[in-house]
Amino acid sequence: MRFADAFERIFPAPDAEEAGFYGALLRGVPAGARALDLGCGRGRLAGVFPLGVRATGCDLGADWLAPAAGRYSGAVLGDMRGLPFRDGIFRGAVSGLLVLNHAGSAEGFLTALRECARILAPGGTLVAEIAAARAPRSLQGLAETHEGADGARFHFRYADALASDERGATLRAGIDIDLPEGSASEDFDLFVPALGALPGTLAEAGLALEALFAPHDLSSRTLEPPHDCLRAVLLARRGATFPVP
């Protein structure tokens, strides 16, 4: 079974609660403006943008992107560490399901954030679901398993820590998906930022952290982590000037 097909089964389009969560965080993006879904996959978040916003999907994988083309005003093949867009073209950007963590290293994570800041207009909004931790290296060997009502099983594992410093840790990670009709797995390098370093990393990229949320819970707004780990949704905004690296 192809991994993309299995992943889409496990993570379908958002329900009303999740769509409303993202829509509320993107409400400052006006009708007629452009917004980006970074790492859009097959278009899972295409429906969360406010009415009238012209959303563009961007993904590194052609197999993921092709089915998404009809869900956006445009769908573009591109790497988040070198986005194929002009400076300041978007008023908002959303990135779901740990996409930014897949930059794979501290340097890659910072580069991806800089690219987000570069393509956002001054004051533009970034909403991103990430994995973060107070002590990222301690995630080594951790695993999560989730059971679905239809017999589906999703297993996420952190294996070896490949590198770590005060900014965070790069871990070899993987996903195993078991469905009644078949199974699929994928391994990858995942960079998990240290929560204490995250505001500084964002600032270095030209973004100001406004809040962290527990996923899909607007009442959890805080500048403190909503939990020790793993998933959080950050709300950040591009400043009036963009730092030259």
Residue frames relative to the residue before (quaternion, step in Angstrom):
aa qw qx qy qz dx dy dz
M 1.0000 0.0000 0.0000 0.0000 0.00 0.00 0.00
R 0.4595 -0.6812 0.4884 0.2939 3.59 -0.91 0.86
F 0.5583 -0.6346 0.4199 0.3305 3.54 -0.99 0.91
A 0.6428 0.5409 -0.3357 0.4260 3.61 0.90 -0.87
D 0.6459 0.5121 -0.3215 0.4661 3.60 1.02 -0.78
A 0.6692 0.4956 -0.2953 0.4684 3.57 0.95 -0.90
F 0.6440 0.5324 -0.3208 0.4459 3.58 0.97 -0.87
E 0.6492 0.5226 -0.3166 0.4531 3.57 0.98 -0.83
R 0.6239 0.5328 -0.3353 0.4631 3.58 1.10 -0.63
I 0.6917 0.4753 -0.2717 0.4709 3.55 0.96 -0.90
F 0.7874 0.1899 -0.0832 0.5805 3.59 1.03 -0.83
P 0.0432 -0.8230 0.5665 -0.0024 3.60 0.20 1.24
A 0.7424 -0.3547 0.2893 0.4893 3.58 -1.28 -0.13
P 0.6037 -0.5966 0.3818 0.3660 3.61 -1.03 0.72
D 0.4382 -0.6388 0.5539 0.3051 3.53 -1.21 0.56
A 0.7508 -0.4113 0.2569 0.4486 3.59 -1.27 0.11
E 0.6386 0.5359 -0.3332 0.4404 3.60 1.00 -0.78
E 0.6980 0.4577 -0.2815 0.4734 3.59 0.82 -0.96
A 0.6419 0.5191 -0.3280 0.4593 3.60 0.95 -0.83
G 0.6598 0.5075 -0.3063 0.4619 3.58 1.00 -0.80
F 0.5976 0.5661 -0.3442 0.4515 3.57 1.11 -0.72
Y 0.7081 0.4360 -0.2676 0.4868 3.58 0.75 -1.01
G 0.6344 0.5456 -0.3333 0.4345 3.57 0.98 -0.81
A 0.6454 0.5218 -0.3196 0.4573 3.58 1.02 -0.80
L 0.6846 0.4765 -0.2929 0.4674 3.60 0.95 -0.81
L 0.7197 0.4089 -0.2376 0.5083 3.60 1.18 -0.50
R 0.3775 0.7763 -0.4583 0.2119 3.59 1.24 0.08
G 0.6127 0.5622 -0.3557 0.4266 3.61 1.18 -0.33
V 0.5598 0.5700 -0.4021 0.4471 3.59 1.25 -0.09
P 0.2967 -0.8126 0.4689 0.1782 3.64 -0.36 1.15
A 0.6377 -0.5023 0.4195 0.4064 3.54 -1.28 0.39
G 0.7603 0.3338 -0.2768 0.4836 3.55 -0.96 0.91
A 0.6047 0.5498 -0.3575 0.4520 3.57 1.24 -0.39
R 0.4538 -0.6675 0.5185 0.2821 3.54 -1.30 0.34
A 0.0343 -0.7722 0.6343 0.0112 3.56 -1.17 0.70
L 0.3280 -0.7572 0.5449 0.1488 3.54 -1.22 0.61
D 0.1793 -0.7058 0.6720 0.1350 3.52 -1.18 0.75
L 0.1620 -0.8265 0.5374 0.0433 3.56 -0.20 1.34
G 0.7901 0.0959 -0.1329 0.5907 3.55 -0.61 1.17
C 0.1154 0.8793 -0.4554 0.0785 3.52 1.07 0.86
G 0.2813 -0.7613 0.5358 0.2329 3.59 1.14 -0.47
R 0.7877 -0.2839 0.2315 0.4954 3.56 -0.84 -0.97
G 0.6853 -0.5129 0.2747 0.4380 3.56 1.23 0.40
R 0.1876 0.8306 -0.5074 0.1319 3.56 1.18 0.56
L 0.7841 0.3261 -0.1635 0.5021 3.62 0.93 -0.89
A 0.3234 0.7882 -0.4829 0.2023 3.60 1.21 0.20
G 0.7304 0.4559 -0.2424 0.4470 3.59 1.08 -0.65
V 0.5680 0.6378 -0.3824 0.3526 3.63 1.19 0.02
F 0.5590 0.6283 -0.3971 0.3674 3.61 1.18 -0.26
P 0.5954 -0.5790 0.4101 0.3769 3.60 -1.09 0.64
L 0.6543 -0.5382 0.3719 0.3793 3.54 -1.20 0.66
G 0.8112 0.2728 -0.2147 0.4705 3.56 -0.92 0.94
V 0.5416 0.6014 -0.4115 0.4191 3.59 1.24 -0.15
R 0.3286 -0.7420 0.5541 0.1858 3.58 -0.94 0.91
A 0.1096 -0.8383 0.5339 0.0130 3.57 -0.15 1.31
T 0.1700 -0.7513 0.6330 0.0770 3.52 -1.12 0.88
G 0.2548 -0.7522 0.5877 0.1544 3.55 -0.99 0.84
C 0.0273 -0.7881 0.6149 -0.0017 3.57 -1.07 0.76
D 0.1259 0.7850 -0.5958 0.1143 3.56 -0.85 0.96
L 0.5219 -0.6533 0.4660 0.2893 3.53 -1.22 0.64
G 0.7293 0.4407 -0.2298 0.4702 3.59 1.13 -0.62
A 0.4085 -0.7289 0.4952 0.2378 3.57 -0.61 1.10
D 0.6269 0.5441 -0.3402 0.4418 3.62 1.03 -0.71
W 0.6600 0.4831 -0.3012 0.4903 3.56 1.12 -0.66
L 0.7150 0.5176 -0.2638 0.3890 3.54 0.86 -1.04
A 0.6042 0.6142 -0.3709 0.3467 3.60 0.92 -0.86
P 0.7082 0.4398 -0.3013 0.4629 3.67 0.78 -0.82
A 0.6392 0.5583 -0.3232 0.4186 3.61 1.23 -0.40
A 0.4639 0.7401 -0.4252 0.2374 3.58 1.19 -0.49
G 0.7197 0.4591 -0.2609 0.4508 3.59 0.92 -0.83
R 0.6415 0.5510 -0.3211 0.4263 3.60 1.24 -0.14
Y 0.7336 0.3414 -0.1980 0.5532 3.59 1.29 -0.15
S 0.5880 -0.5376 0.4508 0.4025 3.55 -1.30 0.18
G 0.7769 -0.0384 0.0020 0.6284 3.56 1.32 -0.33
A 0.1152 -0.7711 0.6227 0.0658 3.58 -1.15 0.61
V 0.0614 -0.8383 0.5378 -0.0654 3.54 -0.55 1.27
L 0.3875 -0.6903 0.5642 0.2343 3.55 -1.02 0.87
G 0.2985 0.7719 -0.5166 0.2196 3.60 -0.70 0.98
D 0.4238 -0.6796 0.5523 0.2314 3.51 -1.33 0.54
M 0.4886 -0.6920 0.4451 0.2904 3.60 -0.82 0.95
R 0.6430 0.5123 -0.3298 0.4640 3.61 1.21 -0.31
G 0.7727 0.0984 -0.0924 0.6203 3.57 1.33 0.09
L 0.0581 -0.8654 0.4974 0.0193 3.55 0.59 1.18
P 0.4063 -0.7481 0.4786 0.2149 3.59 -0.92 0.91
F 0.5141 0.6228 -0.4238 0.4101 3.59 0.85 1.00
R 0.5666 -0.5969 0.4538 0.3418 3.55 -1.24 0.53
D 0.6370 -0.5202 0.4094 0.3949 3.56 -1.26 0.43
G 0.8843 0.1423 -0.0820 0.4372 3.54 -1.15 0.74
I 0.4034 0.7654 -0.4364 0.2469 3.60 1.20 0.33
F 0.7511 0.3702 -0.1950 0.5107 3.61 1.16 -0.54
R 0.3605 -0.7180 0.5526 0.2218 3.56 -1.16 0.68
G 0.8006 0.0689 -0.0420 0.5938 3.56 1.24 -0.31
A 0.0629 -0.7747 0.6274 0.0480 3.54 -1.25 0.45
V 0.1087 -0.7724 0.6234 0.0544 3.53 -1.10 0.78
S 0.0265 -0.7805 0.6245 -0.0118 3.55 -1.08 0.76
G 0.1082 -0.8480 0.5184 0.0197 3.57 -0.43 1.19
L 0.8551 0.2675 -0.1249 0.4263 3.51 -1.44 0.02
L 0.7079 -0.5246 0.2579 0.3964 3.56 0.78 1.15
V 0.2177 0.8061 -0.5254 0.1637 3.60 1.14 0.49
L 0.6891 0.4917 -0.3045 0.4366 3.62 0.77 -0.96
N 0.5984 0.5669 -0.3636 0.4339 3.61 1.10 -0.58
H 0.6216 0.5624 -0.3348 0.4305 3.58 1.18 -0.56
A 0.3985 0.6779 -0.5017 0.3603 3.60 1.22 0.22
G 0.4127 -0.8166 0.3488 0.2029 3.56 1.34 -0.22
S 0.7885 0.0852 -0.0610 0.6060 3.60 1.24 -0.15
A 0.6594 -0.4905 0.3737 0.4301 3.56 -1.25 0.27
E 0.6642 0.4983 -0.3051 0.4663 3.57 0.96 -0.86
G 0.6624 0.5054 -0.3067 0.4601 3.57 0.97 -0.83
F 0.6274 0.5390 -0.3236 0.4596 3.58 1.05 -0.81
L 0.6637 0.4889 -0.2976 0.4816 3.58 0.92 -0.91
T 0.6441 0.5218 -0.3230 0.4566 3.58 0.94 -0.84
A 0.6557 0.5064 -0.3134 0.4640 3.59 0.94 -0.85
L 0.6491 0.4977 -0.3188 0.4789 3.60 1.00 -0.76
R 0.6269 0.5238 -0.3353 0.4692 3.60 1.01 -0.73
E 0.6415 0.5104 -0.3242 0.4720 3.56 1.02 -0.76
C 0.6139 0.5313 -0.3461 0.4702 3.59 1.03 -0.72
A 0.6696 0.4885 -0.3001 0.4721 3.57 0.91 -0.90
R 0.6504 0.5440 -0.3236 0.4199 3.58 0.93 -0.86
I 0.7466 0.4089 -0.2383 0.4676 3.60 0.85 -0.90
L 0.5923 0.5483 -0.3691 0.4607 3.60 1.28 -0.14
A 0.4658 -0.6300 0.5409 0.3058 3.54 -1.15 0.65
P 0.6374 -0.4980 0.3898 0.4401 3.64 -1.14 0.39
G 0.7895 0.2377 -0.2195 0.5215 3.55 -0.81 1.06
G 0.4554 0.7072 -0.4340 0.3228 3.57 1.29 -0.06
T 0.4249 -0.7379 0.4932 0.1780 3.54 -1.17 0.78
L 0.1033 -0.7483 0.6517 0.0687 3.54 -1.08 0.85
V 0.0383 -0.7587 0.6503 -0.0041 3.55 -0.92 1.02
A 0.1086 0.8212 -0.5450 0.1294 3.58 -0.48 1.15
E 0.2753 -0.7256 0.6091 0.1633 3.54 -0.99 0.93
I 0.0272 0.8175 -0.5693 0.0830 3.56 -0.60 1.16
A 0.3862 -0.6184 0.6072 0.3159 3.49 -1.43 0.08
A 0.0982 0.7749 -0.6170 0.0957 3.56 -0.93 0.91
A 0.0592 -0.8063 0.5886 0.0036 3.57 -1.20 0.47
R 0.5582 -0.5817 0.4594 0.3727 3.56 -1.19 0.44
A 0.7858 0.0941 -0.0336 0.6103 3.59 1.05 -0.77
P 0.2010 -0.8507 0.4684 0.1287 3.61 0.38 1.22
R 0.6298 0.5537 -0.3592 0.4095 3.61 0.95 -0.73
S 0.6115 0.5805 -0.3453 0.4121 3.57 1.16 -0.60
L 0.5430 0.6236 -0.4012 0.3940 3.60 1.24 -0.18
Q 0.4513 0.7006 -0.4511 0.3194 3.58 1.24 -0.33
G 0.8148 0.2226 -0.2009 0.4961 3.55 -0.81 1.08
L 0.5271 0.6330 -0.4125 0.3891 3.59 1.27 -0.13
A 0.0301 -0.7854 0.6182 0.0078 3.58 -1.13 0.68
E 0.1511 -0.7574 0.6302 0.0801 3.54 -1.22 0.68
T 0.0557 -0.7844 0.6170 0.0298 3.56 -1.00 0.81
H 0.0735 -0.7869 0.6127 0.0069 3.55 -0.94 0.97
E 0.2301 -0.7759 0.5776 0.1073 3.55 -0.92 0.96
G 0.2779 -0.7630 0.5645 0.1481 3.56 -0.95 0.92
A 0.6327 -0.5681 0.3766 0.3675 3.54 -1.23 0.51
D 0.7205 0.4449 -0.2511 0.4690 3.59 1.10 -0.60
G 0.6686 -0.5003 0.2978 0.4627 3.57 1.21 0.39
A 0.4717 0.6667 -0.4449 0.3674 3.58 1.28 0.08
R 0.0928 -0.7828 0.6145 0.0319 3.55 -1.16 0.70
F 0.0978 -0.7922 0.6024 0.0017 3.54 -0.85 1.09
H 0.0327 -0.8105 0.5835 -0.0405 3.57 -0.63 1.16
F 0.0732 -0.7893 0.6096 0.0010 3.58 -0.69 1.16
R 0.0311 -0.8282 0.5585 -0.0347 3.58 -0.77 1.04
Y 0.2189 -0.7127 0.6519 0.1382 3.51 -1.20 0.75
A 0.1633 -0.7994 0.5725 0.0805 3.57 -0.68 1.07
D 0.8538 -0.0773 0.0682 0.5103 3.59 -0.72 -1.04
A 0.3844 -0.6558 0.5962 0.2583 3.53 -1.23 0.64
L 0.2538 -0.8122 0.5131 0.1124 3.57 -0.50 1.21
A 0.7795 -0.0781 0.0791 0.6165 3.58 1.13 -0.67
S 0.0723 0.7971 -0.5984 0.0365 3.58 -1.13 0.55
D 0.0948 0.7448 -0.6594 0.0375 3.53 -1.27 0.56
E 0.7805 -0.3478 0.2148 0.4729 3.58 -1.22 -0.24
R 0.6198 0.5623 -0.3440 0.4259 3.61 1.19 -0.40
G 0.7156 -0.3579 0.2691 0.5361 3.58 1.13 -0.62
A 0.4296 -0.6880 0.5218 0.2643 3.57 -1.25 -0.33
T 0.2895 -0.7019 0.6214 0.1932 3.52 -1.23 0.66
L 0.0457 -0.8092 0.5851 -0.0266 3.54 -0.71 1.12
R 0.4252 -0.6313 0.5741 0.3019 3.52 -1.19 0.59
A 0.0014 -0.8209 0.5668 -0.0691 3.56 -0.61 1.14
G 0.0671 -0.8097 0.5818 0.0375 3.54 -1.26 0.18
I 0.2377 -0.7374 0.6165 0.1404 3.50 -1.33 0.43
D 0.0770 -0.7595 0.6450 0.0350 3.56 -1.00 0.92
I 0.0704 -0.7993 0.5968 -0.0029 3.57 -0.78 1.06
D 0.0655 -0.7804 0.6218 0.0085 3.56 -0.84 1.05
L 0.0200 -0.7870 0.6151 -0.0435 3.54 -0.79 1.13
P 0.6550 -0.5083 0.3548 0.4320 3.62 -1.11 0.36
E 0.7489 0.4077 -0.2208 0.4735 3.58 1.05 -0.73
G 0.8088 -0.1715 0.1010 0.5533 3.61 1.21 0.03
S 0.3665 -0.7191 0.5534 0.2056 3.55 -1.37 0.07
A 0.0237 -0.7784 0.6270 0.0175 3.54 -1.29 0.41
S 0.0777 -0.7883 0.6098 0.0236 3.57 -1.15 0.69
E 0.0104 0.7737 -0.6332 -0.0205 3.53 -1.27 0.44
D 0.1817 -0.7639 0.6125 0.0911 3.57 -1.06 0.86
F 0.0545 0.7945 -0.5977 0.0926 3.58 -1.10 0.71
D 0.4630 -0.6204 0.5440 0.3237 3.54 -1.35 0.21
L 0.0947 -0.8011 0.5909 -0.0015 3.56 -0.84 1.04
F 0.2118 -0.7605 0.5991 0.1336 3.58 -0.81 0.97
V 0.1192 -0.7848 0.6073 0.0310 3.56 -0.76 1.12
P 0.2862 -0.7841 0.5198 0.1819 3.62 -0.40 1.14
A 0.4847 -0.6117 0.5352 0.3231 3.52 -1.26 0.51
L 0.5240 -0.6666 0.4269 0.3144 3.58 -0.81 0.99
G 0.6579 0.5268 -0.3170 0.4349 3.58 0.98 -0.77
A 0.7088 0.4454 -0.2529 0.4851 3.57 1.14 -0.61
L 0.4993 0.7155 -0.4071 0.2703 3.59 1.19 -0.43
P 0.6599 0.4940 -0.3482 0.4463 3.68 0.79 -0.79
G 0.6621 0.5044 -0.3082 0.4607 3.59 1.00 -0.80
T 0.6314 0.5239 -0.3321 0.4654 3.58 1.03 -0.76
L 0.6470 0.5081 -0.3131 0.4745 3.57 0.97 -0.84
A 0.6591 0.5079 -0.3136 0.4576 3.58 0.93 -0.87
E 0.6281 0.5311 -0.3297 0.4634 3.58 1.03 -0.77
A 0.6824 0.4760 -0.2729 0.4831 3.56 1.14 -0.66
G 0.5673 -0.6041 0.3886 0.4028 3.61 1.23 -0.26
L 0.6154 0.5269 -0.3329 0.4825 3.56 1.28 0.44
A 0.2547 -0.7584 0.5818 0.1466 3.57 -1.02 0.79
L 0.3676 -0.7261 0.5397 0.2153 3.57 -0.75 1.07
E 0.1802 -0.7990 0.5680 0.0806 3.58 -0.78 1.07
A 0.7997 -0.1335 0.1163 0.5737 3.58 1.01 -0.72
L 0.2116 -0.7032 0.6553 0.1772 3.48 -1.42 0.31
F 0.1218 -0.7909 0.5979 0.0460 3.55 -1.06 0.78
A 0.4560 -0.5524 0.5939 0.3662 3.49 -1.32 0.32
P 0.6220 -0.5866 0.3406 0.3912 3.61 -0.89 0.80
H 0.8810 0.0588 -0.0837 0.4619 3.51 -1.02 1.05
D 0.6401 0.5078 -0.3232 0.4774 3.60 1.20 0.39
L 0.2398 -0.8109 0.5192 0.1243 3.59 -0.08 1.28
S 0.6171 0.5706 -0.3522 0.4119 3.61 1.10 -0.54
S 0.6422 0.5514 -0.3193 0.4261 3.61 1.23 -0.31
R 0.2756 0.7983 -0.5017 0.1871 3.62 1.26 0.21
T 0.2161 0.7584 -0.5787 0.2081 3.57 -0.81 1.07
L 0.3724 -0.6685 0.5713 0.2968 3.55 -1.30 0.14
E 0.5909 0.4916 -0.3724 0.5200 3.52 1.34 0.17
P 0.5909 -0.5758 0.4043 0.3948 3.60 -1.06 0.55
P 0.4663 -0.6995 0.4620 0.2825 3.60 -0.88 0.89
H 0.7714 0.0081 -0.0086 0.6362 3.57 1.29 -0.28
D 0.6750 -0.4992 0.3331 0.4293 3.57 -1.16 0.30
C 0.7206 -0.1816 0.2006 0.6383 3.53 1.06 -0.82
L 0.7410 -0.0018 -0.6326 -0.2253 1.80 -2.34 0.45
R 0.7968 0.3010 -0.1466 0.5030 3.56 0.81 -1.00
A 0.0773 0.7587 -0.6448 0.0522 3.53 -1.11 0.79
V 0.2932 -0.7196 0.5955 0.2040 3.55 -1.24 0.46
L 0.1840 -0.7968 0.5690 0.0866 3.55 -0.68 1.10
L 0.1851 -0.7279 0.6509 0.1107 3.50 -1.23 0.69
A 0.0816 0.7974 -0.5875 0.1112 3.56 -0.59 1.17
R 0.2059 -0.7800 0.5827 0.0984 3.52 -1.24 0.50
R 0.4499 -0.6797 0.5094 0.2757 3.53 -1.05 0.79
G 0.4465 -0.7014 0.4944 0.2535 3.55 -0.99 0.88
A 0.7001 -0.4694 0.3359 0.4202 3.54 -1.33 0.03
T 0.7578 0.2386 -0.1515 0.5881 3.58 1.19 -0.53
F 0.3115 -0.7411 0.5679 0.1766 3.52 -1.22 0.54
P 0.3963 -0.7404 0.4854 0.2430 3.64 -0.66 1.04
V 0.3379 -0.7159 0.5742 0.2087 3.56 -1.00 0.82
P 0.3872 -0.7484 0.4796 0.2448 3.63 -0.54 1.11
